[in-house]
């Protein structure tokens, strides 16, 4: 052990924060939390439960800190200390050296991947300093299982304002002024959608949070629900008040067990505190929210398929129009947003539209949460102002490429997204700029590949995902994606007849034009984008039986 002195001399009052986001839980964070409570209980005393004052130190479980590749993470805020990759066996040493003595365990500090320099706290680490956290501001800071912690950090202030001091049309006007765009992919103006739902004649309305985050390598919505569930509940309640909805649902994939557990606990706490239920906050407005568990089909992320699933039918998209904003759940006008959008709503009503729109670009206001994965040194959950170039996200926040590789490409927007190459790294990540490149923000997934990654192999894997997830309703998707996969199989094995790459392009374009829903329309995007930007690599496979990256078996 190498320990140095630092921090306040008095041990009493030092707190321990333990990341219990999904990745850290999988790596043993809950066991580490138990070990801290036991170690700090003192002789002859029972271990203090999370959030109590049963011992001189405050041990708290929080949501995701962000850098998932460094977990489990433990922070001692009073000492400005962040420890990485902590194990249960480290707990006693941390308690003695840091919590009680105020020293530092250097072996558990973060080390800069480029220079090897030690960094004591998050304030020294670019992963944190280069971000602007808004919807993730409480994640890693508060205990997501205590409503008191949420309220103490200005939680439910926006709902109180909406219920007691604003009329429904004034709430919608506030959303209009904020220029909030839906964070589910297309960036559609939220205020416009709210107006359509509110103005459509009907004897009932509904609000739905789409938490069916089915994209591989996407975990932004999960991170918010695990780390700050009350923010989503508050945003949903505000939206319900604005559009006159008497029913609210949160549709979440059943695999998100930790998020579901914390969400259901938060709903119970919100009801008990009077923020939900009949006559919420004495306003005369009544609303209750409930959780609907999805079966895990990717197509359920499409809003009309999601509604079909809630209604007990097979999840298959239907033609639009009519859009759900006019005819949705049980035929009633229905407002649907994803988790991140509703979390933004809570902040807008609490802080005001002007404060929200101060961040971002002229045509894309606010921030965007991203799931940064792949061949980067520091993968994890990040949030940046809209307009931030990918280069900053990958090189500064992500710490650059892992293992000495060179950047090759990044898939933005999930499995149906598009490819960013070196030439695109300084393009602002905002909705108009991406549209000009033929790309979409999508779910917020950013998967980074280096020069040791085979683009043909990556495209084949993405296409296989779409084959498996097609609902089968329309032939272009059901049959076309299978044919696309067969073409890619032959190309990846060097068994392509002449003209195969042109056939790949024509088939992909046909699938994109003729498929019924967004899943089918997006399914050929990775192949078409890669073929445009990496044609030489496709030709090396198809014509020369050679994989330039050396990843494909049986290739030279």
Secondary structure by P-SEA (a helix, b strand, c coil): cbbbbbcccccccbbbbbbccaaaaaacaaaaaaaaaaaaccccccccccccccccbbbbbbccccccccccbbbbccccbbbccccccaaaaaaaacccccccccccccccccccccccccccccccccccccccccccccccccaaaaaaaccaaaaaaacccccaaaaaaaaaaacccccccccccaaaaaaaaaaccccccccccccccccccccaaaaaaaccaaaaaaaaaaaaaaacccbbbbbbbccaaaaaaaaaaaaaaaaaacccccccccccbbbbbbbbbcccccccccaaaaaaaaacccccccccccccccccccccbbbbbcaaaaaaaaaaaacccccccccccccccbbbbbbcccccccccccccccccccccccccccccccccccccccccccccbbbbccccccccccaaaaaaaccccccbbbbbbcccccaaaaaaaaaaaaaaaccccccccccaaaaaaaaaaaaaacccccaaaaaaaaaaaaaaaccccccccccaaaaaaaaaccaaaaaaaacccccccccccccc
